[in-house]
Amino acid sequence: MAVRIRFARHGLRNRPMFHIVAMNSRSKRDGKPLETLGAFNPHPNMDEKAKHITLDFARTKYWLGVGAQPTDGVRFLLERAGLLPPRPLYPNVRRSAEATAQGN
């Protein structure tokens, strides 16, 4: 079974709130998850001007350890939280052999 860590949308129209869940990759977006790992509110609080994220680090590390693949949006949040290493900015740029031989 292929497991993905992804968002499940909840909340009202024009006021979404997302749960970060581990679920089968073939199931619906808002289907029953295997486990709820956290929550993400994309609308900043007017007092704090900050978006709220709650995340269970231990369970997220477990699911990543057993091979669960995060979606792009969740990957961005996990990189910001320090659970995943950041992706390179330019992954397809290759350096020439001359540039690497000159001392870089």
VOBA-1610 file (N, C-alpha, C; in pm, whole numbers, padded with zeros to 5 digits, always signed):
BEGIN
Met+00085-00117+00000Met+00000+00000+00000Met+00089+00124+00000Ala+00068+00213-00095Ala+00144+00337-00103Ala+00080+00441-00011Val+00158+00491+00082Val+00108+00587+00180Val+00163+00724+00146Arg+00076+00825+00150Arg+00115+00963+00126Arg+00081+01044+00250Ile+00164+01143+00279Ile+00133+01241+00383Ile+00082+01362+00308Arg-00044+01399+00333Arg-00104+01507+00256Arg-00206+01583+00339Phe-00264+01687+00276Phe-00365+01769+00341Phe-00503+01709+00321Ala-00587+01720+00423Ala-00730+01690+00414Ala-00801+01820+00449Arg-00884+01869+00357Arg-00946+02000+00374Arg-01069+01992+00464His-01076+02084+00558His-01191+02098+00648His-01220+02246+00661Gly-01324+02279+00732Gly-01357+02420+00753Gly-01473+02464+00667Leu-01488+02594+00656Leu-01599+02653+00582Leu-01555+02695+00443Arg-01653+02730+00363Arg-01622+02783+00231Arg-01548+02915+00250Asn-01444+02936+00176Asn-01356+03053+00182Asn-01277+03063+00314Arg-01289+02969+00403Arg-01211+02966+00528Arg-01161+02824+00551Pro-01073+02772+00465Pro-01031+02634+00482Pro-00935+02617+00599Met-00933+02497+00649Met-00838+02454+00751Met-00798+02314+00711Phe-00672+02282+00715Phe-00625+02154+00665Phe-00570+02068+00778His-00605+01940+00775His-00542+01842+00862His-00429+01778+00783Ile-00316+01754+00848Ile-00205+01683+00786Ile-00222+01537+00824Val-00243+01452+00723Val-00280+01314+00749Val-00191+01219+00670Ala-00181+01096+00720Ala-00118+00987+00647Ala-00232+00900+00596Met-00237+00882+00464Met-00345+00801+00407Met-00300+00731+00281Asn-00378+00632+00240Asn-00352+00558+00119Asn-00357+00655+00001Ser-00264+00643-00092Ser-00256+00739-00202Ser-00374+00728-00297Arg-00446+00618-00295Arg-00559+00601-00386Arg-00691+00646-00327Ser-00693+00687-00202Ser-00818+00727-00139Ser-00850+00873-00170Lys-00972+00914-00141Lys-01017+01050-00168Lys-00943+01150-00079Arg-00946+01277-00120Arg-00877+01381-00046Arg-00926+01389+00097Asp-01057+01384+00116Asp-01115+01396+00250Asp-01162+01261+00305Gly-01107+01152+00253Gly-01144+01018+00300Gly-01089+00992+00439Lys-01115+00872+00488Lys-01070+00836+00623Lys-00918+00814+00622Pro-00845+00888+00706Pro-00700+00872+00708Pro-00656+00753+00793Leu-00533+00709+00768Leu-00473+00609+00855Leu-00441+00671+00990Glu-00392+00795+00986Glu-00358+00866+01109Glu-00354+01016+01082Thr-00400+01095+01178Thr-00392+01241+01169Thr-00263+01284+01239Leu-00179+01358+01166Leu-00049+01396+01218Leu-00043+01540+01268Gly-00135+01623+01223Gly-00133+01761+01267Gly-00239+01842+01195Ala-00229+01975+01207Ala-00324+02066+01145Ala-00250+02189+01096Phe-00308+02253+00994Phe-00249+02374+00936Phe-00362+02470+00904Asn-00352+02591+00957Asn-00449+02695+00929Asn-00381+02800+00842Pro-00415+02809+00712Pro-00344+02901+00622Pro-00381+03047+00641His-00486+03076+00717His-00525+03215+00740His-00458+03267+00866Pro-00380+03375+00856Pro-00310+03423+00975Pro-00407+03483+01076Asn-00373+03468+01202Asn-00449+03528+01309Asn-00427+03678+01303Met-00532+03758+01315Met-00519+03903+01300Met-00432+03965+01409Asp-00432+03907+01528Asp-00351+03963+01637Asp-00204+03929+01620Glu-00174+03806+01585Glu-00036+03759+01581Glu+00027+03769+01443Lys-00052+03778+01337Lys-00003+03780+01199Lys+00081+03656+01169Ala+00039+03541+01222Ala+00114+03417+01202Ala+00016+03305+01167Lys+00061+03215+01081Lys-00018+03098+01046Lys+00012+02988+01147His-00089+02915+01189His-00071+02815+01294His-00055+02676+01235Ile+00048+02607+01282Ile+00075+02470+01241Ile+00096+02387+01367Thr+00026+02276+01378Thr+00053+02179+01484Thr+00095+02050+01416Leu+00195+01984+01472Leu+00250+01866+01408Leu+00304+01771+01514Asp+00271+01643+01502Asp+00326+01540+01590Asp+00456+01490+01527Phe+00569+01538+01579Phe+00699+01510+01519Phe+00732+01360+01522Ala+00703+01294+01631Ala+00740+01153+01644Ala+00665+01067+01542Arg+00536+01087+01529Arg+00458+01007+01435Arg+00491+01043+01290Thr+00521+01170+01264Thr+00560+01209+01128Thr+00692+01145+01090Lys+00788+01143+01184Lys+00915+01075+01157Lys+00894+00927+01133Tyr+00801+00867+01207Tyr+00772+00725+01187Tyr+00722+00700+01045Trp+00623+00778+01001Trp+00566+00756+00868Trp+00668+00783+00758Leu+00753+00883+00777Leu+00860+00907+00680Leu+00959+00791+00680Gly+00983+00733+00797Gly+01077+00623+00809Gly+01029+00494+00743Val+00897+00474+00739Val+00845+00353+00676Val+00813+00374+00528Gly+00847+00492+00475Gly+00837+00512+00330Gly+00722+00596+00282Ala+00652+00666+00368Ala+00543+00752+00323Ala+00601+00873+00248Gln+00539+00907+00136Gln+00585+01018+00053Gln+00499+01141+00077Pro+00558+01254+00116Pro+00477+01376+00135Pro+00446+01443+00001Thr+00331+01509-00006Thr+00298+01588-00123Thr+00382+01716-00120Asp+00378+01794-00227Asp+00462+01913-00235Asp+00431+02015-00125Gly+00303+02039-00099Gly+00267+02135+00005Gly+00310+02091+00143Val+00291+01964+00173Val+00332+01910+00303Val+00484+01904+00311Arg+00550+01872+00201Arg+00697+01869+00200Arg+00754+02006+00237Phe+00694+02112+00185Phe+00739+02248+00217Phe+00728+02274+00367Leu+00616+02234+00428Leu+00600+02254+00573Leu+00697+02169+00654Leu+00721+02046+00609Leu+00814+01959+00681Leu+00957+02009+00669Glu+00992+02069+00555Glu+01124+02128+00541Glu+01139+02247+00635Arg+01036+02329+00645Arg+01041+02445+00735Arg+01047+02402+00882Ala+00985+02287+00914Ala+00987+02237+01052Ala+01117+02165+01085Gly+01198+02132+00984Gly+01325+02066+01009Gly+01319+01915+01003Leu+01207+01858+00960Leu+01197+01712+00952Leu+01256+01657+00823Leu+01263+01737+00719Leu+01321+01697+00592Leu+01430+01795+00553Pro+01535+01750+00485Pro+01636+01845+00438Pro+01578+01929+00324Pro+01618+02054+00313Pro+01565+02137+00205Pro+01609+02088+00069Arg+01521+02102-00029Arg+01553+02062-00166Arg+01647+02165-00228Pro+01732+02124-00322Pro+01819+02222-00388Pro+01734+02316-00474Leu+01781+02440-00486Leu+01706+02539-00563Leu+01706+02506-00712Tyr+01818+02456-00762Tyr+01830+02425-00904Tyr+01878+02281-00920Pro+01787+02184-00912Pro+01831+02044-00911Pro+01882+01994-01046Asn+01844+02056-01157Asn+01882+02006-01288Asn+02004+02075-01347Val+02066+02167-01274Val+02184+02237-01323Val+02305+02149-01300Arg+02378+02122-01405Arg+02498+02040-01395Arg+02621+02127-01421Arg+02720+02105-01342Arg+02843+02182-01358Arg+02931+02112-01460Ser+03002+02192-01536Ser+03091+02133-01635Ser+03213+02074-01566Ala+03282+01983-01633Ala+03401+01919-01577Ala+03513+02020-01559Glu+03519+02122-01643Glu+03624+02223-01632Glu+03606+02307-01505Ala+03482+02341-01472Ala+03455+02425-01354Ala+03488+02348-01225Thr+03461+02220-01223Thr+03489+02143-01103Thr+03639+02113-01090Ala+03711+02106-01202Ala+03853+02079-01198Ala+03935+02200-01157Gln+03881+02320-01172Gln+03954+02442-01138Gln+03955+02471-00990Gly+03889+02392-00910Gly+03902+02411-00767Gly+03771+02432-00696Asn+03660+02428-00761Asn+03531+02441-00694Asn+03485+02311-00654
//
